[in-house]
Amino acid sequence: GRAAAVEIVQVVPGGPAQRAGLLAEDLIVELGGYPVERVEDLQRAMTAEAIGEAVPVRVVRGDRELELELRPVELGD
């Protein structure tokens, strides 16, 4: 029922996405309570203030919608 989303194409082993339970082919539809339709929406949400904080992420996996918790880290961590 959504017009657009961002598909995860790869999950880095041991990275924040894997620790949050995200899988390749999940569709991110919401991050931190805001809709996600383009990669730019994700980039805009990943501010310095989000680093290390719990951020709710809503994904569509197959025919299910899931809410998970992501903890962003600095690149290179």
C-alpha positions in Angstrom: 0.0 0.0 0.0 3.0 2.3 -0.3 4.1 4.2 -3.3 7.8 3.8 -2.8 10.5 2.3 -0.4 14.2 1.7 -0.3 15.3 -1.9 -0.8 18.2 -3.4 1.1 20.5 -5.1 -1.4 23.2 -6.2 1.0 23.7 -6.5 4.8 27.2 -6.4 6.1 27.9 -9.2 8.5 28.2 -7.8 12.1 27.1 -4.4 11.0 24.2 -2.3 12.5 21.7 -3.5 9.9 22.4 -7.2 10.7 22.3 -6.5 14.4 18.9 -4.9 14.0 17.6 -7.9 12.1 17.5 -6.4 8.7 17.8 -8.7 5.7 18.7 -8.3 2.0 15.5 -7.6 0.1 13.7 -5.9 3.0 12.0 -2.7 2.0 12.6 0.2 4.4 9.3 2.3 4.5 9.9 4.3 7.7 12.9 5.4 9.8 12.6 7.3 13.0 8.9 7.9 12.4 9.4 9.4 9.0 8.4 7.9 5.7 11.3 6.6 3.5 10.8 6.7 -0.3 14.3 7.4 -1.5 17.9 6.8 -0.4 18.1 10.6 0.3 15.4 10.1 3.0 17.7 7.6 4.8 20.7 9.9 4.5 18.8 12.8 5.9 17.8 10.7 9.0 21.4 9.6 9.7 22.5 12.7 11.5 25.3 12.9 14.1 22.5 12.9 16.8 21.3 9.4 15.7 24.7 7.8 16.2 24.5 5.2 18.9 20.8 5.9 19.6 17.9 3.5 19.1 16.0 4.4 15.9 12.8 2.6 15.0 12.8 1.3 11.4 9.7 -0.2 9.7 10.3 -2.6 6.9 8.2 -4.8 4.6 9.5 -8.4 4.4 7.5 -10.4 2.0 3.9 -9.8 3.0 4.7 -8.7 6.5 5.4 -5.3 8.0 7.9 -5.3 10.8 9.2 -2.7 13.3 12.8 -3.2 14.3 15.4 -1.1 16.2 18.5 0.2 14.5 21.5 1.7 16.3 23.5 3.7 13.7 27.3 3.9 14.1 30.0 6.1 12.6 31.3 5.0 9.3 34.5 2.9 9.8 33.3 1.7 13.2 
